[in-house]
């Protein structure tokens, strides 16, 4: 049994933000921190106080996290970025909102005394006889303290207070991972009500000391257990009243925490087998109620996307994705008489096919769209076809300027768009062989089903439009309009590039719609593109004909032996064998490729790659302290060489998003490695000691805990059958009563005997009745598992909860 926690985050928009630039505006972006660790950075929205981001993320993280914070920043090109304000949401608040925490939240000013992080290792005990008892506090070490000095570190010391007496430790210079190993003793006063307070401070020579956090203990509780030792989370000082709340602007967020207790695989087998049997059986010919129909009828709009993606992943893992989608196609067609509305709603069939394309075809999408999207970003051409939006500008060389006419702008824009569209259509036409076989086979089934329901002699092109409604309208076009969300480009497009991409997406949509009269009449100013669009329609129909021409043996044949590319791109490498100082300038740019077997590199993307690190040898992938190289976007990969010796390589990324994406990818592919480390050094070994904790033993235990469980969800994540089964169970169990009502309603419509359908042994039960029984059994297994784990947790933590206040 394992507990999986995930945090779904949608950063929608901000409004009425405070102006930080002399122009009276700001260039806002958001940093998302989970327990004070930077996880996400949104794009910058330039020159606005009411930015819209609309960015969505899902983070997998340990169940022990405490809070998620959103910092709204103002980007400055020449100086340090300004903080506009922050919003923090604790885990407890998220737990109180199981359907998600959503709405507008006021930004608050940053209070240095509340910006604390890290943990401290303490031992508290009561010593001596009844006549002369001593309260003994031993301070071992601390980890991941807040960085308060400009050098990227702090100079921490500990202040211990009890019964109006105060003692202080020595100062550890330039470290956020200090080791003290100092003991403080106080005379125990059993009549005193004062608590034991351990505070951590950053020592400053000139200005006042900075507060780094504190831990407070109840002495009455300690007298019962006599001794307590462990790592304790540092807490902020008491919150101060917010005089500025609401004056800094507000942020619209949607945040949802999900804690899932995943049982061993055998518990989910009855549910998985039942669903697979239903899909394999296909549409019911005896008039009985199909489980997929029942799920479709009872899935609400707000959770349809989630249900769709989990079902798609489950059936992909079972090798039944094509059969599942084919069943949904059949059910949708049975409800549709009008071809113009086919697959245009957000039905379970539409959402499932959309999710399927993203899970199975993201690499295909990148190979088709990547070159054209890159070209649009690189060229930065001004493109506009709508006369109402054309901007007239000067053209010509110095001294010979003239105003470019509207018709010239449109003519030039048409040429640019025709060039982009032609390139894209050629790339699509050439992509038949690179399209995954499972996608081709699924489109073949869709084409066949639609052709049977809407014959070509009565409904022209409907079978082609059914394919393009998914391929063009729900897959290619959204990726062209929002390349950042599909990882086609690192940042959001500026206004000019965004408009070009939008017009290109519209053109692909028009090709996908087979240029219907309705779409042509809607935006008449797209007419200049008609020759290219008409040619594109012919190309698209030819492409679809070839795409679905796949034989069964080709479909079921095992894929050719090829290594799956998980992530690739340029990074800067620093090898620790150099004897000189560790400087950011000593990094060398190389092109890295992470596959399911190894991390390799080459001088350029087209150069021959040499094997670098075998994945099974990796022991940890973690961040490096900013002070180590003067850069906060450096990661380290700790691995064992051929002789079993521990080696470390340092890689520098361009930004926090790229850093976390690489760390996430590395952690996922190494998840089953047997010898992953529990601790590591976030610094580097300089001279004769570690820069982080000043230890002199190079091979000793690390001073910080590893974070293997913190990853970002991606469409190409490896399948996780147990988690997907658990998510499906949780969703179906939540609508069990609604499903039962719908089931009885359908039985009544068919005039069947309800009592007979609900009675008898499992072999004679129909599928819905068996499903209700399976869900009930799974819930009982969950309750038993939770009861056992809660009892153990309470036994271990009761004393600690009484001690710490």
C-alpha positions, -999 to 999 in steps of 0.1 A, spaced: 0 0 0 13 35 -9 0 70 -6 3 91 -38 -2 129 -35 -7 152 -64 -14 189 -66 -33 202 -96 -26 239 -101 -42 264 -126 -29 299 -125 -57 318 -142 -51 356 -140 -43 386 -119 -60 419 -115 -53 454 -101 -16 445 -95 5 473 -81 27 491 -106 65 485 -102 78 503 -133 82 540 -139 57 537 -168 30 530 -142 27 493 -153 44 460 -145 57 429 -163 42 402 -141 49 365 -138 43 339 -111 67 317 -92 51 286 -75 69 273 -45 60 241 -26 75 242 9 97 271 -3 112 252 -32 107 268 -67 87 243 -88 71 264 -116 76 298 -133 48 311 -156 55 332 -186 59 369 -183 30 390 -195 44 424 -205 32 459 -196 -1 451 -178 -16 452 -143 -42 426 -152 -23 396 -167 -39 365 -180 -18 333 -178 -42 303 -180 -14 279 -172 -20 244 -158 3 221 -140 1 189 -120 29 181 -94 34 147 -78 49 152 -44 53 135 -10 22 134 13 43 153 39 43 187 22 29 217 41 20 246 18 20 259 -17 28 296 -23 24 318 -53 47 348 -57 37 375 -82 69 391 -95 77 420 -118 104 412 -144 132 437 -148 159 435 -175 186 455 -157 180 449 -120 167 423 -96 130 414 -102 106 431 -78 81 412 -56 45 424 -61 30 401 -35 23 365 -25 -5 341 -18 0 310 4 -24 280 8 -17 254 35 -22 217 31 -49 218 58 -69 244 38 -66 222 6 -77 191 26 -109 210 36 -118 215 -1 -117 180 -16 -131 193 -49 -105 220 -51 -98 255 -38 -109 280 -64 -114 318 -65 -97 352 -62 -72 357 -34 -57 390 -23 -19 394 -25 -1 401 7 33 418 13 63 397 20 71 396 57 108 385 62 99 369 96 73 346 78 97 336 50 111 306 69 120 272 57 139 241 67 142 217 96 163 214 128 175 181 144 170 182 182 171 160 212 151 172 243 153 152 275 149 156 313 179 144 334 188 141 371 170 131 402 137 145 415 155 170 437 177 185 409 162 178 375 177 194 344 161 202 311 187 193 284 184 205 248 209 192 223 211 209 189 227 187 163 221 204 129 197 221 106 190 218 69 176 239 40 175 271 60 164 303 43 191 322 23 193 357 39 227 370 27 237 382 -8 262 353 -11 233 329 -13 237 315 22 232 325 59 253 327 90 230 307 114 231 304 152 206 290 177 190 308 206 174 286 232 150 302 257 134 287 288 120 301 321 134 337 313 169 324 306 185 325 272 216 306 258 231 309 223 251 286 201 282 294 180 277 310 145 283 288 115 294 310 86 281 308 51 259 277 54 222 268 51 231 233 64 249 241 97 262 215 122 265 226 159 264 195 181 260 218 211 241 210 244 222 235 265 210 228 301 184 246 322 171 240 357 137 224 353 110 244 370 79 222 372 57 251 383 67 273 353 42 275 325 68 289 300 75 266 270 109 257 256 117 278 225 145 271 201 150 299 175 174 300 146 188 333 135 211 346 107 239 366 123 247 400 106 277 422 116 261 455 107 223 452 104 199 434 127 199 396 128 174 379 105 149 354 119 151 319 103 124 301 122 116 285 156 103 253 173 83 255 206 79 226 230 54 219 258 74 208 289 45 192 306 42 167 277 80 161 278 79 150 315 57 120 305 81 107 278 114 120 294 131 122 260 123 132 224 146 133 193 140 140 157 138 165 128 114 194 135 100 218 110 109 254 116 78 277 121 74 314 114 68 340 140 33 351 148 16 367 118 13 404 118 -19 423 109 -21 430 71 -26 467 65 -19 463 28 -42 434 20 -61 440 -12 -39 470 -22 -14 448 -40 -39 432 -63 -54 397 -64 -48 364 -81 -73 339 -94 -63 303 -87 -76 268 -89 -57 244 -67 -67 208 -59 -49 183 -36 -55 146 -42 -42 120 -18 -47 85 -31 -41 53 -12 -30 28 -38 -36 -8 -28 -16 -38 -42 -24 -48 -78 -44 -78 -69 -71 -57 -52 -78 -39 -85 -79 -71 -107 -117 -76 -105 -124 -40 -115 -99 -41 -144 -110 -75 -156 -147 -64 -156 -139 -32 -176 -118 -52 -201 -144 -78 -206 -170 -52 -213 -147 -35 -239 -138 -68 -255 -174 -78 -258 -181 -47 -278 -216 -31 -283 -244 -52 -266 -265 -69 -292 -290 -85 -267 -303 -51 -255 -285 -53 -222 -270 -23 -205 -233 -16 -213 -210 -5 -185 -194 21 -207 -228 35 -215 -236 38 -178 -202 55 -171 -208 79 -201 -243 88 -188 -233 95 -152 -199 113 -158 -204 150 -151 -189 177 -174 -164 189 -147 -147 156 -143 -152 141 -178 -116 150 -189 -102 133 -158 -123 102 -163 -113 101 -200 -76 103 -194 -76 76 -167 -97 52 -188 -75 58 -218 -43 51 -198 -58 20 -182 -69 5 -216 -36 15 -232 -18 -6 -205 -42 -35 -212 -37 -33 -250 -74 -23 -255 -72 14 -263 -84 10 -299 -113 -13 -288 -123 11 -260 -124 41 -284 -142 21 -311 -169 13 -286 -172 50 -277 -174 59 -314 -203 34 -318 -222 48 -288 -217 84 -300 -229 76 -335 -259 58 -322 -270 91 -306 -262 113 -336 -283 120 -366 -268 153 -377 -233 149 -392 -224 186 -385 -225 180 -347 -206 147 -348 -178 147 -321 -181 185 -317 -194 183 -281 -172 175 -250 -186 140 -247 -167 111 -232 -159 99 -267 -144 133 -277 -125 138 -245 -111 102 -246 -99 105 -282 -83 139 -274 -65 124 -244 -55 94 -264 -38 115 -290 -19 134 -264 -7 103 -245 2 82 -276 11 109 -301 30 138 -284 63 128 -299 46 125 -333 31 160 -328 65 175 -321 80 159 -352 52 173 -374 47 208 -360 81 215 -345 99 228 -376 71 252 -387 64 265 -352 102 271 -347 103 290 -380 74 313 -370 91 321 -337 125 327 -354 113 349 -382 89 371 -361 71 383 -393 42 407 -391 11 388 -404 -24 401 -405 -53 393 -429 -82 411 -411 -85 446 -426 -99 458 -392 -66 449 -375 -40 458 -401 -13 481 -387 1 505 -413 39 510 -410 68 526 -427 89 506 -452 121 513 -471 156 523 -462 167 555 -444 156 586 -463 133 567 -486 105 559 -462 69 554 -474 37 542 -459 29 506 -466 -7 503 -478 -33 480 -463 -34 459 -495 4 455 -494 3 444 -458 -24 418 -466 -6 406 -497 27 402 -478 9 385 -449 -8 361 -473 26 351 -488 40 344 -453 10 324 -442 9 305 -475 45 296 -469 39 284 -433 8 265 -442 24 248 -472 54 237 -450 30 223 -424 8 205 -449 39 189 -465 51 178 -431 17 163 -423 16 145 -457 50 130 -451 42 118 -416 22 86 -424 50 62 -415 60 81 -383 25 81 -369 22 55 -342 5 23 -354 -21 24 -326 -32 59 -336 -35 49 -373 -55 18 -364 -79 38 -342 -84 63 -370 -92 34 -393 -119 23 -369 -133 58 -367 -133 62 -405 -151 29 -409 -177 35 -383 -186 70 -397 -187 57 -432 -212 30 -422 -234 55 -404 -231 84 -429 -225 69 -464 -204 90 -487 -231 92 -514 -254 110 -490 -230 128 -467 -199 140 -485 -166 141 -467 -181 133 -433 -158 103 -428 -128 125 -435 -141 153 -413 -145 129 -384 -108 122 -385 -97 158 -389 -121 169 -361 -97 152 -338 -64 154 -356 -66 190 -367 -92 207 -345 -83 190 -311 -47 181 -316 -27 202 -342 -46 235 -338 -44 238 -300 -7 230 -301 -1 257 -328 -20 283 -308 -4 275 -275 30 260 -282 43 265 -247 15 243 -232 26 215 -256 63 220 -250 68 231 -286 84 264 -273 98 274 -240 79 307 -235 45 322 -245 46 339 -278 46 377 -279 16 395 -294 29 395 -330 39 358 -331 8 348 -312 -14 364 -340 6 346 -367 2 313 -349 -36 320 -344 -40 326 -382 -21 295 -390 -42 275 -366 -74 289 -382 -61 278 -416 -55 243 -404 -89 242 -389 -104 253 -422 -85 225 -440 -98 201 -413 -134 213 -418 -129 206 -455 -137 243 -461 -174 242 -454 -196 271 -465 -203 280 -429 -166 283 -420 -159 304 -452 -187 328 -445 -176 333 -409 -143 349 -416 -144 362 -452 -110 379 -448 -93 344 -449 -102 343 -486 -67 352 -499 -56 318 -485 -82 298 -505 -59 284 -532 -36 270 -505 -65 258 -484 -81 240 -514 -48 223 -522 -45 215 -485 -79 198 -485 -68 175 -513 -36 167 -495 -54 161 -463 -78 136 -478 -49 118 -495 -30 118 -462 -60 103 -443 -65 76 -470 -29 65 -465 -30 69 -428 -58 45 -423 -44 20 -448 -28 -2 -421 -30 -40 -421 -37 -59 -389 -4 -76 -389 13 -42 -390 -9 -30 -362 -2 -59 -338 34 -64 -348 58 -54 -321 74 -20 -327 109 -20 -342 136 -21 -316 142 16 -309 150 35 -278 123 58 -265 135 94 -262 121 108 -229 136 143 -231 163 161 -251 178 195 -255 209 216 -249 224 218 -214 257 231 -200 280 205 -184 307 210 -157 329 181 -148 344 181 -113 378 167 -123 390 203 -129 414 214 -102 406 251 -105 377 270 -89 342 260 -97 329 289 -118 298 293 -139 320 302 -169 336 267 -169 304 251 -181 304 237 -217 273 236 -239 263 201 -252 232 185 -266 217 159 -242 193 131 -248 176 111 -221 162 78 -232 147 48 -214 182 33 -212 208 61 -207 216 98 -206 239 106 -235 253 138 -251 268 151 -283 282 184 -295 251 191 -317 217 175 -322 229 157 -353 263 146 -340 269 110 -330 259 105 -294 282 88 -269 268 69 -239 272 89 -208 254 75 -178 235 42 -178 201 49 -160 205 19 -137 237 35 -123 220 68 -113 216 72 -75 200 107 -73 191 138 -94 189 169 -73 193 207 -73 225 225 -64 227 256 -41 229 289 -60 261 299 -42 280 269 -56 282 283 -91 265 317 -88 235 302 -107 202 288 -93 194 266 -122 221 239 -117 213 202 -111 236 173 -101 234 137 -112 250 113 -87 258 79 -102 281 49 -99 309 44 -124 319 10 -138 340 3 -107 312 12 -84 327 46 -73 304 75 -67 307 103 -93 288 135 -97 282 156 -128 267 191 -127 244 204 -155 232 240 -159 197 248 -173 184 280 -187 155 285 -163 137 270 -133 111 253 -156 138 236 -177 156 226 -145 125 210 -129 115 193 -162 149 176 -165 149 166 -128 113 153 -132 122 132 -163 153 118 -146 135 108 -115 107 91 -134 130 69 -155 150 60 -124 120 52 -102 128 15 -100 165 18 -93 173 -2 -63 201 19 -48 187 54 -48 202 77 -21 182 90 8 205 120 13 229 142 -7 250 173 -6 233 203 -23 267 220 -24 300 211 -40 332 197 -26 357 226 -27 392 222 -13 388 199 17 351 203 25 316 205 13 304 241 6 269 233 21 276 218 55 314 222 58 319 185 63 354 172 54 344 136 46 338 136 9 320 103 9 300 108 41 262 110 43 246 140 27 232 169 47 199 172 29 172 146 20 166 136 -16 134 145 -33 128 115 -57 90 119 -52 87 154 -66 79 153 -103 58 172 -128 31 153 -147 36 151 -184 15 135 -212 44 110 -220 47 98 -184 51 60 -180 18 42 -174 10 34 -138 -17 7 -138 -23 6 -101 -27 44 -98 -49 46 -128 -71 18 -114 -73 36 -81 -84 69 -98 -111 51 -118 -123 33 -87 -125 66 -68 -144 83 -96 -169 54 -101 -174 50 -64 -182 87 -61 -211 83 -86 -221 48 -76 -256 58 -64 -262 79 -95 -251 50 -116 -275 27 -97 -304 51 -103 -296 54 -140 -293 16 -142 -327 11 -127 -342 38 -149 -328 20 -180 -340 -14 -168 -375 1 -164 -374 15 -199 -365 -20 -212 -393 -35 -190 -368 -59 -175 -372 -76 -141 -352 -54 -117 -352 -80 -89 -338 -107 -111 -310 -84 -123 -300 -76 -88 -300 -111 -73 -281 -143 -78 -245 -152 -77 -218 -132 -95 -219 -155 -126 -255 -147 -132 -252 -110 -124 -252 -85 -153 -222 -62 -156 -236 -31 -138 -246 -52 -107 -212 -69 -107 -196 -34 -109 -215 -22 -78 -203 -53 -59 -167 -48 -70 -168 -12 -60 -182 -21 -26 -154 -47 -20 -127 -23 -30 -140 4 -6 -141 -22 22 -104 -30 14 -96 7 16 -112 11 49 -93 -18 64 -60 -5 50 -66 30 62 -76 18 97 -44 -2 101 -22 26 88 -39 53 110 -35 32 141 2 28 135 6 65 127 -13 76 158 8 53 180 40 68 167 30 104 167 8 110 197 37 119 220 53 142 194 20 161 189 17 166 226 52 179 228 54 203 199 31 234 200 
